[in-house]
Structures are given as C-alpha cells and as structure tokens.
Amino acid sequence: MALRNYEAIRMLVKRTIIVFVCIFSVLSLIVLLFAKGIANVFLGDERTLLAIYALLPVILLTGIENIHKHFFYGSREFNPPALSDLLEQIIRMSAVLLLLRLLLPQPDELMLVIIVTGMLICEIFSSVFLKTVYRHRMRKMPSTGKVESRLSARIGKIAVPISLAGLCNNLLSSLIFIIIPRRLVVSGMSYSQALSSYGVLFGMTLPLLNLPSAMIVGLGLVMVPKLSEDLALGNIKDVRSKISRAITTASFLILPAVAVLVPLCPQIVRLLYGQNVSEELLLPLAMSTVFSLYMFVLGNILNGLGKQTAASVNHIAGNALELILTYYLTAVPELGIYGFIIASIVTTLLTAALNLRKVIKSIGMKADWRNWFVTPGLSALASAFWCRWVYLRAVDLIGNTAALIPALLTAILVYLLAVSLQGGFRMNYIIGNRTTRKFRDTKALADSK
C-alpha cells in the first residue's frame, strides 16, 4: 500500500483466501470423518455432533471475513471492520434470541444447532458486508504496480510462524488451565477448594484486571501497518519515533488503569459477582497483567518490523516455561495458587524483556526509560495510593458502591498532576506531527521510485 502497488494487494487477498479455503477443506474433511470421536472423546457428549457439523460453515465464513477485515486494518481503514463488528454482535444476539423464542422447546442437541444457526446468520452478514465494501474499495484503486514473483513466499514467511505460534500457545495455555486444579489438589486442597480458587482467579479477578487490554488491542491494530509502511518507505527515523510513542502511550494507558483496579477490585468483584476475592492476590496479579500487556504491545511492534518469527519464538518459550513452573510450584503446599502467579510473573516479564531487547536491537534505537516506564509508573503508584485512601474514607460516608466514583475521580486527577509535576509529556510526542509525516512519506516514495 505504501508503494502504491495495488495489483500486488489484489493478488495478496486472492491468494490468502485460496490458502485459507484449502486449509479449511482439509481440516473440515478430517472433522467430518472423525466427528463422532470428537463429540464423544474431546467434548465428552455425543449430543454435540450436530453442532460440530453446523459450525463448519460458520468457520469458513469467519475466515474469509477476517481476511477482508485485516485488509482494511492493513490499509488503515478502521471504520468498515468496526461497523461490521458492532452490527455482527447485534445481529447475533437478535438471531439467537428470536430463533430460541420461535423454536423452543427442542432437544438439547437441536438447541445447540439453533444457537450455531444464529452465529451463521451474523457471519453471513459480516462476510457479505465486508466483501461488498472491499470490492468497492478495489474499484477505486488504479491498476498500478506489479505482482512480485516471491509474493507467496513472503505470505508464508509471515503467516507460518504466527500460525504455528498461535497453535502452540493455545495448546500450552490450555494445558496450564487444565493442570492448575489438579496440582492444587496435590498441594493439599480438596477438589472443591481447588475449583473454587480456580474459578475466583480465572472467572472474576483476572478478567477484571485485564480490562485495560481493550485499549491496547486497538493500539496494536494501528501500529503494525504504520511500522510496515515506514519500513517500506525507508523512514527509519519515523519507525523509531513511532515505536517510542507506542511504548509511551501503552504505559500511560496500562499502568494507571491496572494500578487503580488493584485497590478497587475487591469491591467491584463483590458488586458484579457477589463474591469475595483475596486482596493479597491482587498486587502480584497486577504485576503479571502489566507484563503480559507489555509483552503484547512489544510483540505487535516486532510483527510490524517483520520480526514475527522472533516474537513467536519468545512467546512459545515463555508459555513453555510457564507450564513447567506452574506444574511444580502450584503443587507446593506453602504456595498453592501463588505458584501459578509466580510462574506468570516470571514468564511474562522475561518474554516482555526479550521482546523489548529484540525491538531495540532490530531498529538500532536507544531506550527512553523515563518516558516509557518511570514517569507513568510513579504517577500510577501515586494515583493508586490516593484512590485507596479516598475510597476508604468515602465508604463510611456514602457506602461501598457510591465510594467508587470519588475514588476514580481522585485517581485521574492525581495521575494527571503527578505526570505534570514530573515534566509530563507533549501530546504531539504521542500522536506525532501529521504534516511532517506526510512530507517525509511523500519524499521517501519519490526517492524509492
């Protein structure tokens, strides 16, 4: 896109769709041949058989939809996929609820098929909508550029390591989740206690602490095509600047959000779930959450720099180490569930550090420790302290739930004040100067031609 090679873009989308359909055909044939075994052995219930068959067209449409969706992400056009996602959720909920209302009661196996049918309806909409917008966008593109002979090799070089890493990491993560209750039983807990600890940790506390990840996902989607574009145009100085701004922005979003959740998490969990959570777990879990979010951001930067193999290797190595440490530490009676938390902190910190080292080394830049970590970190600690102090004082006056409001407002004000007192950061440092960027991009494009 940066080099205006629109013919290669058309061929890129076509080839990725062909590759996906080929992979899907092979895997769906395997699923069809062994569907009964999958239902009975892996899912443990033969009644899921019809739903397995019904899911295949859903997966086909989802894959094609995502190829078109990431075309828009790569083109830095975020409105079509955002609108598609929003409408897809509305249609999915409406279709499932309407089908259940019209067709109930049904046997359990047909209930599953009804739900999957609702998913299929929304996937039909999304795939048709994005395909239509994609064709409209393609008609506007001139027939310039040419398809390079190594296009398929470049697709494979990017897709294969990321796909393999995704498969390996899903497998390792699943194993970690499976072994935790079993190893807690070995540590001396009863099975019901182990399941209770597991449920509170993974069903309530961690999802709440991971709420800031919603802000970081959007940053990753924007960052990868920007870095790739500047690399294609030879704007190495802009690449370094964007990387520095991305890490700074991530820190100024991640650290205060997680820091404020630590003192308020117990009350929020009680409000949402009606359950109590151990406050002793929150600080170490917050550390693990912060490191994992940095790991995600830095991994996206490596993807934008074309270093996806290094990012994949680091992620797989981290998950493998986490699996080993979790297996041994959670079985220690003195540690219990803390064994998993220790394993998570160690591995996410190590993976984030390896990613950061690779980023700095790949692009030859100096680490800006003050703007990246020190200023937002100290400001986040100050906001967390005053948030907790105000909350405890307000509880006696206005109650537990209402006290969340002044606590959050205080945290925001203290954070902004702390950033300002430390010298802060200029807004144009984070968003950059658009005029300067456009001039550099135009000049670099002319030079490349």
N, C-alpha and C positions, 0 to 999 in steps of 0.2 A: 504493500500500500504506500509506503514512504517513497518508493522509487517509481510509483505510478505504473507498475507492471500489472495491469488489470487482467490481461489474458492469463497470467500465472495464477491470479486469485480465482478466476473461474475454474481453472483446471484443478486447483488445490481443493476446492469444495467438492467437485465431482469425484475426485479420487478418494477423498476421505469418506464420502458416502458409500462408494463402491467397496472400500476396505471394510467399513463397518457392516455393510449388508452381508459380505462374505463371512466375516467372523460370526455374525449373528446366525446365519444359516447353519453353520457347522455346530455351534453350541445349541441352537434350538433343536436340531436333529438329535443331538445327544440327550437333551431333556425329554424329547418325545419318546425316545427308545427306553429311557430309564425313569420315566415319570412316576411309576408305581413305587420303585425303590426310593426315589427322592421323598415321596409323600410319607412312606412308612418308616424309613430309616432316619433320614435327616430331619424331617418335620415331625415325625412321630405320630401322624394321624392320616389315615387313608382318605378322610373326607376333604383334604386339601387338594386332591388330584385334579378336580375340575378347575379350581382356581389357578393351578400351575399352567394348565393349557390356556386359560383365559389371559394370563399375564404375558404370554409371548408377544401378541400384537402390541401390547402396551409398551414393552421394552423396545420393540422395533421403532415405534413412533417416537419414543423418548430419545433414542439415539440420534435419529435424523433431526429431531427438533433441536437437540443440543449442538449439533454441528452448525446449523444455521444461527443459533443463539451466539455461539462463540465467534462466528464470522462478524457479527455486529460488535462484540466485545473487542475483537482484534482491529476493527475499523473505528473503534472509539465512538460508536453509536449505541448508547445505553438505553435510549427510550423504548425501542421495539421489544427487546427482551424483558425490560422491566414491566411494560404494559402487559406482555404475554404472561409473565409470572403472576401478576395480580389477577388478571381475568381467569387464568387457569385455576387458581385457588377457589375463586368464587364459583366457577362452573363445576369444579369437582365436588365441593360441598353441596351445591344445589342438586346436582345429578344424583349423588348417592342418597341424599335425604328423600328426594322425590321418588326414586326407584324403590327404596325401602317402604315408603308410605303406600305406594301403589301395589306392591307385590307381596307384602307381608300377609300372613306368616308363610315361611318357607323352611325346608330342612336346612341344617347348618351348612352343608356343602353348597347349597344354592345361595345361601346368604353371602358366602364368600364370593361367589361368582357375580352377584348383584353389585357388591362393593367394587370389585375389579372392573365391572362394566362401567360404573361411574367414573373410574380412573381413565378408562379407554375413551370415554366421551370427551373429557377435558384434554387428553393427549391429541385426539383428532383435531380439536380446535387449535391447540398450540402449534402443532406441526403445520397445519394449513395456513394459519395466520403468519407464522414466521417465513414459510416458503413463499407466500404471496409478497410480503414486504421485501424479501431477499431478491426475488425476480424484478420487482420494481426498482430496487437499488441497482441491480446489474444492468438494467436497460439504460440507466443514466451514465454508466461507466463507458468511456470510449474504448475501442478495441486497440489499445496501445500495449507495447511490451511484447515479450515472447516467453514461451514456456521453456524453462531450462531442462536439460536432459537429466539432471540429478534431483529433480523435484521429489520423486518418490523416495529416494534415499534420504533426503532431508526430512520428509514427513516421518519416516521410520526412525531416524536418529532422535527426533523429538518425542514421538509417541511411545516407542517401545520402552525406554527406561521409565517414563512416567507411569505407563500402564502396569509394568511389572512391579514397580514400587507400590502402586495402589493395591494390587492383588496381595503382595507380601505384607503390606502394612495392615490391610483388613484382616488377613489371617492371623497375624501376630496380635493385633488388638483384640480379636475375638478370643484367642487363647488366654490372653490376660484376664478378660472379663469372666471366662469360664473357670479359671483356676483359683480366683480370689476366694469365693465362698468355701471351696474345698480345702484350701490351705489355712483359712481361718479356723476351720474345724480341727485341723491338725494342731493348731496353736492352743487349743483347749476350749474353744467356744462350742456351744451346741449349734446344731444346724439352723435352728430358728434364729438364734442370735446372730449367726454369720449372715443369714439372708437379710435380717433387719439392718445390720450395719451396712451391708452392700446396697440395700435399697435407699437408705438415707443419703449415702455418699453419692451414688450414681444417678439416683432418681430425683434428688432435690438440690443438694448442695452444689455439686459440680455444674449442672445446667445453669444455675443462678450465677455462679462466678464466671461462667463462660459467656454471659450476655454481651460483654464488650466485643466479642468476636464478630458480632453482626456489623460493627463499624469497620473492622479490619478486612472483612471479605470484599467489600466494595473497593477499598484501597488496593487490594491485590489485583482485582479485575482491571482497574485503571492503570496500574503501574506496569504490568507486563508488556502491553503493546507500546506504551510510551518508551520504555527502555529499548525494546526491539527496534523501534523506529529510529531512535537516535543512534543506535549502533549501526543500522543500515546506512545512515547518512554520514557516519563518521564523526558525530558530535560527542566526542569522548568527554569533553568538559561538561556538557549538559547531562551526560549519563551520570557522572559523579555528583553533580548538583541534585539531580532527581533522586538518586539513592540516599543522599544525606537528608533531603527534605522528607522522603518517605519514612526513614527511620525516626526522624524527629517527630513527624506527625503521628506515627504509631505510638511513640512514647507518650505524647501529650494526650492521646486518647485512651490508651490502655491503662497506664499507671494510676491516674486519678479514679477511673471507673472501678477498677479492681480494689483499690485502697478504700474507697467509700463503701463498697459492698461488704468488706470484712466486718466492720462494727455493726452494720445494719442487717446482715444476712440472717441472724437468728430470728429477728422479728419478722422479716419478710417471709421466711420459711413457715413460721407459725401462722402468718396471715394467709398464705397461699395454700399450705398443705395441712395445717393444724397439727404439725409435728415439731418436736424439739430437735435441735441439732447441736452437737458438741462444739462450743466456741473454741476449744483447744485445737480443733482440726482446721479452723478457718485460715489462720495465718500461713501454715505450710501449704495448704491447698491453693491459697492465693499466689504464693511463690511459684508453684508448679504451673498455674494458669498463665501467669505473666511470661514465664519462659516458653511455654508452648505457643503463645501468641507471637512472641518474637521469632520463634522457630518458623512459624507460618509465613510471616512477613519476609524474613530473610530468604526462605525457600522460594517465594514468588520473585524476589529480586534475582536470584540465581536463574530461575526459569527465563526471566526477561533478558538476562545476559547470555542465554544459550548454554548455561551450565546445569541443565536439568539432570544430567547423569550424576554430578556431584551432589546435588540436592537429594536425589533419590537414594544414593548410597548412604548419605548421612542419616536420612530418615529411617531407612531399614535397619542400620546399625543401632540407632537409638532405640527403636522398638524391640529389637532382639535383646539388647542389654536390659531393657525394662522388664521383659518377660522373665529373664533369668533372675534378676534381683527380686522381682515380685514373688517368684516361686519360693525363694529361700527366705526372704525377710518376713513375709506375712505369716509364715509358719512358726516364727519365733514368738513364744508366749509373751515376752515383755513388749513386743512391738504390735503384733496383730495388724489392724488396718493401717497403722502408721508405716508398716513395711512397704505397702503399696505407695503411700505418699512419698516416702524417702526415695523409692525407686523412680517415681515420676519426676521428682525434683532433680535428681542426679542426671537422668537421661535427657530431659528437656533442656536443662542448662547446657549439657555437653553438646547436644545437637545444635542448639542455637549458637553456641560459641564456634562450632565448626563451620556453620553456615556463614557467620559473620567474618571469620578468618578467610574463607574462600571468596567472599564478596570483595573484601579489601584487597586481597592478593590479585584477583582477576582483573580488576579495573585500575589498580595502582593508585588508590586514594588513601588519605590519612583519616584516621578515626577522630570524629568530633565528639569526644566523650562527654563534654559539658552539655552541649545541646541535645545529644542523643539520649543520655541517661541521667546525668547528675541533676540538672535543673528540674526536669519533670519528676524525677524520683523524690527529691527533697520536698518539692511542693506537694506531691501526693501524700507523703507521710504527714505533713502539717495539716492537710485537709482532712485526713482520716482521724487524726487526734482530736481536732476541734469538732468534727462531725459526731464522734463518740461522746464528747463532753456535752455538747448541746442536746443530743438525744437523751442522755441520762437525766439531764435537768428538766427537759420538756416532758418526759414521761410522767412525772409526778403532777404536772400541771394540766396536761391535755390528753393523756392516755398514750398507750403504746403505738397505735396506728397513726394518729394525728402527729405524733412527735417525729415521724419520718420526714415530714415536709420541712420544718425549720432546720432539721439536721442536714438535709440535702442542700438547701439554700446556703447554709453556712459553709458546707464543704466547697461549693462552687466559688463563693466569694473568697474564702481563704486560699483556695488554689490559685485563682487569678492574681490575688495580692502577692502570694509567695513567688509566683513566676515573675511578676513585675519587679519585686524587690531584688531578685537575682539577675536582673538585666533583661529577663524575658526573651522574646524572640519577635522578629519582624514578620508580619503577615506575609509580605512578599517573599520572605525566605522559604515559607512553606508552599505557597501557591506558585511562586516564580513570576517572572516578568513575561507576559504573553507576547508583547511586541518584540522583545529581544529574542525569544524562542522562535517566532515566525521568521524573523530576519535570518537567524542562523540556519534554520531548516531550509529556507529558500536558497541561501548561499551554498550550503552543503550539497543540495540537489543539483544546482548548476555545476558545481565542481565535479560531482560524480559523473555527470553527463559529458 
